[in-house]
Amino acid sequence: DFIIFRELTGGIYFGKKELNAEGTVATDECTYSKPEIERIAHLAFEYARKRSKKLTLVDKANVLETSRLWRKVVQELSLQYSDVTVDYMFVDNAAMQIIVNPKQFDVVLTENMFGDIISDEASVISGSLGLLPSASVGNSSALFEPIHGSYPQAAGKDIANPLGSILSAAMMLDHFKLHEEADLIRKAVDWTLTHGFVTRDIDFINSYSTSTIGDLVRDFVE
């Protein structure tokens, strides 16, 4: 049971991109500023305080200058959160540890590209990408959706796993401080999984439709 805080608006995905005239040399620039790192790090520290008070920064500080800045900023911020234990892990080791011993993680903080990769890797532990919720939280608004985004191949077939969307709704309720309601939704989801009411991505033989799972969650909540 761990959560990943991935920075979404900076890093190599948004850096300057160049290709030489011959098409033989390409460059992708990775840039991070201290305020960008502080913004997401504060959120991660505050969330760690609500859980087990442990935060892991995933970086590549042995190679990348941007990672060294991430580590420096997080070390500075950690003084403001003395009740939170902080450890540091290189991303290649983290990718391995998520498979070998996922229980060691609680709140994970990382930059954009690393977060993109390890969050998809982590989804496999649960058994299906369709189970995981996510939130993109900005300064003034937030977007809640399953971690996989859209699933056009399942449109109209009543086969998609709705639990990622339903759990995203629970995250939204938490965001609005409706924690009791959010917990009820999570209990409903746990009930369906515990009793084997699952879609075909989890059990291809003994599976139920999207709408049936949705009805069961609704009935539990009601």
Salt bridges, closest charged atoms under 4 A:
ASP1 OD1 - ARG51 NH2 3.52
GLU7 OE2 - ARG39 NH2 3.89
GLU18 OE2 - LYS16 NZ 3.33
ASP28 OD1 - LYS17 NZ 3.74
ASP59 OD1 - ARG71 NH2 2.84
GLU65 OE1 - ARG68 NH2 3.19
GLU76 OE1 - LYS34 NZ 3.31
ASP83 OD1 - ARG49 NE 3.06
ASP87 OD2 - LYS54 NZ 3.93
ASP92 OD2 - LYS60 NZ 3.02
ASP106 OD1 - ARG51 NH2 3.08
ASP116 OD1 - ARG6 NH1 3.82
ASP174 OD1 - HIS179 ND1 2.85
ASP174 OD2 - ARG186 NH2 2.71
ASP183 OD1 - ARG186 NH2 3.16
ASP215 OD1 - ARG218 NH1 3.47
ASP219 OD1 - ARG218 NH2 3.08
